[in-house]
Amino acid sequence: MELNRSNCLKEFHYIGTGLFGRDEMNALSRSVAMGIYSLRLELNFRIRLIDAKPVHESLELVRNSYHNEELIVLRDGNYHALRFKSLKLWGGESGKLAGRTLLIIGGGSGIGREYARYVASAYPDTDIIAAGRSPGWQGGSPPANIRYLTLDITDEQQVRAFAAGQGRNVEYVLNFAGEPAKGLFVNKTKAEFCERTRSKIQGSYLLGKYFGHAREIIHFASVAGLIGAMGQTEYCAANAYQSGLAAEGGRVRTLNLTGWEDVGMSAGKADYYFEKLHSREGVKLIDRFVHSGVMQASMLKLKAPAEDYSSLFGRSEPAADVLSRPSAASRPAGAGLPAMQGVAEAWKRTLGEDHYDTELSFFEQGGDSISIVQLCDELNRLFPGSFDVTTLFSIPTIRGQAEFMEQTVRTPVRQAVPDAAAPDAAELLDFLRFQKI
Ligand SMILES: NC(=O)c1ccc[n+]([C@@H]2O[C@H](COP(=O)([O-])OP(=O)(O)OC[C@H]3O[C@@H](n4cnc5c(N)ncnc54)[C@H](OP(=O)(O)O)[C@@H]3O)[C@@H](O)[C@H]2O)c1
């Protein structure tokens, strides 16, 4: 295709499955989709991604009007637009790195080295192996509890041999490996494009393959994988792969980072869309994510222009015909305004002031197994005795909760969990810990 030159395309729709869903996720499909999405910044036509099951007619989907929405999920006949939601991170697993053996890939320089230093000093009995392709740790000598070794995570032989030898006691793998992109997509050969994705795609895949014995693998990716970045399609695709891995389930977690001002690949470079972070605060935020148990999060602070950069930042409720119209089948007859408003208020107090889709689950809009306990408290403050946490797990949407509330009011003797089956607090927390969210 003659990109940007002789084509007369107005819109390009990429329709696939497993792009954004929690129940169904494929890291490679997500990587391809987000790579394409990032191309909207280099091309003169609109790019829209639609996560839909293959049973739907593609032609019909393309004919819909989505207004300014760019990332759409179609489920059970309903359309949803994707949005960032603010997330409160709780240090639910505090102290978990103390006394452990850590492998920090990319720990010899940049952000990885700063975090390795922070962990070495905050948890002095931790044994840290910092690794990278370079022959040595950069910048002075490492603290006593950090040793550096040379390892290229894109080299399967090296990763296999290390994991079976020195790396067999590694309990946490923290992966900071990555390479910045180089220039516009149109000017790149396929080989150049792929080469720049290898540390994140092949590297992350091989870490998953050979560190099955680790308690967790945490990838440090970039928000570029979610929103795109001009001239960085391969970087966006590679980072989207890492965030897709976390959403696939298992012991893999991903934190999407914003730009850092003083260390790493974007040190000293201006950022028009996001406020840059200093490593002094950054390492503490990384540490909070590491100890939160949250599977995936993004760390960013917007400058005003970012609102126009991606529909993911849009605040207003979509006015679109298709997007704002819940199907008749999905609209419960009884869910009236006061209950809906009350439930929405409780969500705002739990997750932060924002617009929440009434049909999407709490977990897809920033909630997790810890904040759902807070939501339960907030709901019971408004509607005393109506909710328990187990019920909220099975009814995770605003509309469902409003409907449930109204039924409870109509049937006051209703008891969701019989006394004999009511778990005590400790059991409940254990139950939450193993919920797949
Ligand atoms: N800096 C930012 O503003 C920013 C923003 C968002 C996200 N991030 C992400 O944060 C992570 C760290 O970035 P950074 O800014 O600290 O970049 P950096 O200074 O370039 O560090 C990347 C590190 O990864 C190592 N590495 C790269 N490929 C490797 C491989 N195949 N095997 C082993 N180690 C490898 C490099 O060491 P060797 O060269 O010695 O191999 C280096 O230590 C990256 O994943 C990046 O995408 C950074």
The ligand as an SDF file (V2000), in Angstrom:
LIG
                    3D

 48 52  0  0  0  0  0  0  0  0999 V2000
   12.9840    5.6170   30.0200 N   0  0  0  0  0  0  0  0  0  0  0  0
   11.7090    5.8550   29.8400 C   0  0  0  0  0  0  0  0  0  0  0  0
   11.3170    7.0170   29.8410 O   0  0  0  0  0  0  0  0  0  0  0  0
   10.7510    4.7280   29.6890 C   0  0  0  0  0  0  0  0  0  0  0  0
    9.4010    5.0390   29.4960 C   0  0  0  0  0  0  0  0  0  0  0  0
    8.4870    4.0260   29.3800 C   0  0  0  0  0  0  0  0  0  0  0  0
    8.9070    2.7120   29.4460 C   0  0  0  0  0  0  0  0  0  0  0  0
   10.2270    2.4200   29.6070 N   0  0  0  0  0  0  0  0  0  0  0  0
   10.6080    1.0060   29.6740 C   0  0  0  0  0  0  0  0  0  0  0  0
   11.3860    0.7680   30.8120 O   0  0  0  0  0  0  0  0  0  0  0  0
   12.3380   -0.2530   30.5560 C   0  0  0  0  0  0  0  0  0  0  0  0
   13.7160    0.2520   30.9230 C   0  0  0  0  0  0  0  0  0  0  0  0
   14.0080    1.3360   30.0760 O   0  0  0  0  0  0  0  0  0  0  0  0
   15.2170    2.3420   30.2620 P   0  0  0  0  0  0  0  0  0  0  0  0
   14.7190    3.6630   29.9180 O   0  0  0  0  0  0  0  0  0  0  0  0
   15.8970    2.1010   31.5360 O   0  0  0  0  0  0  0  0  0  0  0  0
   16.1140    1.8880   29.0220 O   0  0  0  0  0  0  0  0  0  0  0  0
   17.6660    1.5860   28.9400 P   0  0  0  0  0  0  0  0  0  0  0  0
   18.4320    2.5570   29.7450 O   0  0  0  0  0  0  0  0  0  0  0  0
   17.9560    1.4590   27.4830 O   0  0  0  0  0  0  0  0  0  0  0  0
   17.7150    0.1870   29.6280 O   0  0  0  0  0  0  0  0  0  0  0  0
   17.2980   -0.9910   29.0040 C   0  0  0  0  0  0  0  0  0  0  0  0
   18.0440   -2.0910   29.6700 C   0  0  0  0  0  0  0  0  0  0  0  0
   17.6660   -3.3130   29.0600 O   0  0  0  0  0  0  0  0  0  0  0  0
   18.8460   -4.0690   28.8240 C   0  0  0  0  0  0  0  0  0  0  0  0
   18.5500   -4.9380   27.6700 N   0  0  0  0  0  0  0  0  0  0  0  0
   18.0630   -4.5730   26.4680 C   0  0  0  0  0  0  0  0  0  0  0  0
   17.9300   -5.6540   25.6860 N   0  0  0  0  0  0  0  0  0  0  0  0
   18.3550   -6.7130   26.4130 C   0  0  0  0  0  0  0  0  0  0  0  0
   18.4480   -8.0930   26.1470 C   0  0  0  0  0  0  0  0  0  0  0  0
   18.1210   -8.6060   24.9610 N   0  0  0  0  0  0  0  0  0  0  0  0
   18.9040   -8.9040   27.1250 N   0  0  0  0  0  0  0  0  0  0  0  0
   19.2570   -8.4100   28.3240 C   0  0  0  0  0  0  0  0  0  0  0  0
   19.1750   -7.1040   28.6460 N   0  0  0  0  0  0  0  0  0  0  0  0
   18.7340   -6.2710   27.6800 C   0  0  0  0  0  0  0  0  0  0  0  0
   19.9220   -3.0370   28.5300 C   0  0  0  0  0  0  0  0  0  0  0  0
   21.1900   -3.5160   28.8520 O   0  0  0  0  0  0  0  0  0  0  0  0
   22.2480   -3.9590   27.7090 P   0  0  0  0  0  0  0  0  0  0  0  0
   22.2320   -2.9140   26.6590 O   0  0  0  0  0  0  0  0  0  0  0  0
   23.5050   -4.1080   28.4690 O   0  0  0  0  0  0  0  0  0  0  0  0
   21.7350   -5.2370   27.1990 O   0  0  0  0  0  0  0  0  0  0  0  0
   19.5490   -1.9520   29.5380 C   0  0  0  0  0  0  0  0  0  0  0  0
   20.1170   -2.1960   30.7950 O   0  0  0  0  0  0  0  0  0  0  0  0
   12.2080   -0.5900   29.0810 C   0  0  0  0  0  0  0  0  0  0  0  0
   11.4350   -1.7460   28.9560 O   0  0  0  0  0  0  0  0  0  0  0  0
   11.4710    0.5880   28.5040 C   0  0  0  0  0  0  0  0  0  0  0  0
   10.7040    0.2200   27.3840 O   0  0  0  0  0  0  0  0  0  0  0  0
   11.1550    3.4040   29.7180 C   0  0  0  0  0  0  0  0  0  0  0  0
  1  2  1  0
  2  3  2  0
  2  4  1  0
  4  5  1  0
  4 48  2  0
  5  6  2  0
  6  7  1  0
  7  8  2  0
  8  9  1  0
  8 48  1  0
  9 10  1  0
  9 46  1  0
 10 11  1  0
 11 12  1  0
 11 44  1  0
 12 13  1  0
 13 14  1  0
 14 15  2  0
 14 16  1  0
 14 17  1  0
 17 18  1  0
 18 19  2  0
 18 20  1  0
 18 21  1  0
 21 22  1  0
 22 23  1  0
 23 24  1  0
 23 42  1  0
 24 25  1  0
 25 26  1  0
 25 36  1  0
 26 27  1  0
 26 35  1  0
 27 28  2  0
 28 29  1  0
 29 30  1  0
 29 35  2  0
 30 31  1  0
 30 32  2  0
 32 33  1  0
 33 34  2  0
 34 35  1  0
 36 37  1  0
 36 42  1  0
 37 38  1  0
 38 39  2  0
 38 40  1  0
 38 41  1  0
 42 43  1  0
 44 45  1  0
 44 46  1  0
 46 47  1  0
M  CHG  2   8   1  16  -1
M  END
$$$$
